[in-house]
Amino acid sequence: MDARRVYSAATDRSSGPICDQRIMLNGYYSSRKYPEHLRRIRFRDPGSGKTLVFLSNNTVLPAPTICALYKSRWQVELFFEWIKQHLRIKHFLGISENAVKTQVWCAVATYVLITIVRRELQLDASLYTCLRILSVSVFERAQLSCALQADDSQSALTDDANQLMLLDF
């Protein structure tokens, strides 16, 4: 990044931030499109020892608060990754806050109910398999335990059962 330091603020290094600087972008186009000062905060993570650099346009909040906000932002990213992997929400059906919340809560409720059913019936099938079976058999009049139990008739067949005989020698 092509930038120059304009000002350095004093920091308490014991709280995590190594430096708190105001910077200006140097590039012709970037300085014309964003002429304001940015804030660059270097932070040493006490757990891993890694040095992280945060850029912000917030000049009011203290440096430790901005570092904490970025740390909590990572937790939000992990939460959305979990939603995409487990709740199978591919796109939202509405764009309002209420529509998104309703869809996420419905997906969480479905996930919890399927997990409870798997535990109560002591099923070895994955959550994905249970959801597939239930989506196919949702309008059938069969007990849930029968629909989700493994079918023993398929395991009784041998590999030769599906083989057709061409010549009868």
N, C-alpha and C positions, 0 to 999 in steps of 0.2 A: 504494500500500500504506500502510495506516495503522499506523505503528509509531513508537516513540520510542527514541532512543539511550540505552543504560544505561551503556556503558563503551567507551572507545576505547583500543586497544592501539597501541603504537609500531610503526611499520613502516619497513623499509628500502626507500625508493622506487626505488632503483636496480635492485631485483630484479623490479619490476613492480607489486606491490600499492600502491595509493595510500593506502587506509585499511583498517583491520581493526576492526570495531565489534561489540559485543554489543547486540542490540536486543530489545525486547518488543513484542508485538502489542497495539494499542490497542483494537481493536473488541471489543464485548461478547462476541459468540459466539466469535470467533477467540481471544481471550485466555482464555476459559473452556475451550475445546477444546484449546488448546496453550499452557499457562501457562509453559513453559520459555523460556529465552533462545535466540534465534537468532543466527547470526553472519552479518554482512553485510560482504563484502569487495569493494571497488572495485579494479578492475585495469585498467591501461592497456596495451593490446597494443602492443608496440614496433614490430611490422610494419605494422599498419594505422593505429595511432594512436587506435583506438576505445577508449572507456571501457566496460567491462563490469562488471556488478554480479552477484555470486554470493551466494546464500543457502545456508547450511548449518547443520546442527545439531551438527556436529563441532567441538568446542571444544578438541580436543587437538592436532590437526595444525597445523603452521605455515601461514601464509597462502599462500606460494608453492607449497606442496604441494597445497593445495586448488585453486588456480588451474590447476596442471598436471593434476590429476585431471579438472577440467571440460574442459580442452583435449583430453585423451585420450578423454573421453566423446564428444566431437564426432567423433573418428575412428571410434569404435564405431558411431555413428549412420550415418556415411557407408558403413561396411562393410555394415550391415544394409540400407541403401538399395540398394547394389550387389547384394546377395543377392536382394532382391525383384525387381530389374530384370532380372538376367541368369540366375539359377538357376531362376526360375519356381516357387518354393516358395510356395504359397498358404496352406497350413496345415501344421502338424506332425502326423505320424501318431501320435506318442507324446508324453508329457509328461515323461518322465525325461530326465536329462542325457545318458545313453547313446543314447537314441532320437533326440534332437535332433541330437547330434553325428554319429550314423550317417547320418541323412537329409541333413545338410549336406555331409558328406564324399562321399556318393554323388552328390549334385548337382554338386559341384565336379569330381569325377572325370569325370562325363558331359560337363560343360562343356569340360574340358581335352581329352578324347578327340575331341569334335566339332571343336574348334578345330584339333587336329592333323590330322584327316581333311580339313578345309577347306584347310589349308595344303598338305598332301601332294598333294591332287587339284587344287589351284589353282582352287578354286571361287569364283565371284563372288557366289554366293547368301549371304544373311544367315544368321547362326547360327539364328535363329528358323525360317527356311525349311528348313534342313537338319534341324532337330529334328522339324519337321512331317512331312517326307518319311520320315524314319527311323521315326517312330512309326506311320506307316501301313504301311510295307513291312518291318517288323521280322520277320515270319514268312514272308516270301516267299523263295524260293530264287533270288535274283538277286544279282549282284555289287554291292557297295556303290558302286563307281564308276559303274555303269550307272544305279543308282537316283538318284544325286545329279546326274548330268550333265543339262544342259538338253535338252529334247526339241525337236529341229529340225522335226518334222512339224507342230507347232502354229504355228511362225513362217512356214511356207510357205503357210498359208491366208490368203486375202485377206479383207477386210471383207465382201465380197459372198457369200462361201462359206456363211455362215449365214443368208442372206436367202432366204426362200421366195418363189416366184413366184406371184402371185395370178392374173394374166391373162397369157397368152402373146402379147403384142403385139410 
